[in-house]
Amino acid sequence: MKYMILISHNKQARDAWESFTDAERAKGYQVHADLHNDLVESGEMVVAEALADPAQAKRILVSDGRATTTDGPFPEVKEHLAGFYMVDVDSVETAIEYAARIPEARYGLVEVRPVLGNSGTDL
């Protein structure tokens, strides 16, 4: 089954990251690199990406068939999606085990969500 492991950031996580030494930041990057490599080696990786800062986002509104955009950042947002892993694993428990390895999980900022269409009855 496919699962999205969604990684969010908020002010607490950003403040913690900014307080890290270069060595601590390198260790955080290495955790992600190790997880990525393990998923690739096991054949369970579908795709993984980090996302740009929300300040680079564009919000789209379609009205009367015409699209308009608004530039980020969007101040009402307290958390933002920072990246994701899509994995294809045997169980939600396996997806959770991988998600628990992500440093942001210490802040409650990692979510595991099934991908619709896994069972053929979700759509």
Salt bridges, closest charged atoms under 4 A:
ASP15 OD2 - LYS11 NZ 2.71
ASP22 OD1 - ARG25 NH1 3.04
ASP38 OD2 - ARG101 NH2 2.66
ASP71 OD1 - LYS58 NZ 2.49
GLU76 OE2 - ARG59 NH1 2.94
GLU104 OE2 - HIS9 NE2 3.08
GLU104 OE1 - HIS32 NE2 3.37
GLU111 OE2 - ARG113 NH2 2.70
